[in-house]
Amino acid sequence: NVVELANICALSSVLHGVGDIYNRYYLANRKTALLFKVVIVISSVASIGSIILGYSFGAIGCSVAKLLGSFTYAATFAWIFHVKNYRFGKSGGGL
């Protein structure tokens, strides 16, 4: 049981680290309005997931909610960076 939690949390940490790369890029380019919008989305997903999954499945559910939040973090930044920048040029990148 503890090994399953550790595996889920380890994958979550890797995804969060990938998202941090994009986060630092947008911080360096002073896109704080974009970061604020992304933080609202990610915190909503993480909070709702923690409440629902934590109540339903206990510790495993909380770990899965953390994984879901980290995936949302990495996927949102990757989508904004790769899809929006290539579709709308370098001036794009906003939500």
N, C-alpha and C positions, 0 to 999 in steps of 0.2 A: 504494500500500500504506500509506504513512504517512497519507495523507488519510483512508482508511477507519478507521485507528486513532484519528485525531483526532476524526472524526465520532462514533464509538462512545463515546469518552471524554467528549466534550462532552454527549451525551445522558445519559450516566451522571451527570455533574456536575449537570445540571438536575434529574434525579430525586432525587439526594441532597439537593439544596437544598430540594426540596418536602418531603422527609422531615424535614429539620431544622426546618421550621416546626412540625410536630406534636411533634417531640422537645422543642423549647423550651416548648411549651404544657404538656407533661407535667412538665418540669422545674420550671416556675413553679408548678405545682399539687402539687409534691412527690410524684409517683407514681413513686418510684424502683424499687419492686418490679416494676412493670409494665415500666419501661425495662430492667431487668435481664433479664427474660424475653424481651423483644424482641431485645436484643443477642445473647442466646444463639442465637436462631433465625437472625438475620441473619449472624452470624459462622459458623455452621455451613453455611449456604447458600453464602456467599462462599468459605470454605475448601475445601469439597468441589468447588464449581464451578471454582475455580482449579486444583486438582490435576488434575481430570479434563480440563477443556477446555484448560488450559495444556499438559498433556502431549500431548494429541491434536492440537491445532491451533496451538501456539506462541503468538506475540504476539497474533494475532487471538482466539484462545481465551481468553487472559487478559483481553483487553478485553471480550469478551462476558461473562466471569465477573464482571467489575466491574459491567457493566451489569445483570446478573442480581441481584447483591447490592444495588445501588442501587434497582432496581425492587422488590425484596423489602422494603427499608427503607421506601420511600415507601408501598407498597401495604399493608404491615402496619399502619403508623401510621394511614393513611387509613381502613382497615377498622375498626380499633379505635375511632377517633374518631367516624366517621359511623354505622356499623352498630351497634356496641355501645352508644353513647350514646343513639341514637334508639330502639333496641329496649328497653333497660332503664332509660332515664331518665338523668339527670345523674349518679347515683351509680354507674352502670356504667362501662365503659371498661376493664375488666380482661380478661386472657386466660383 
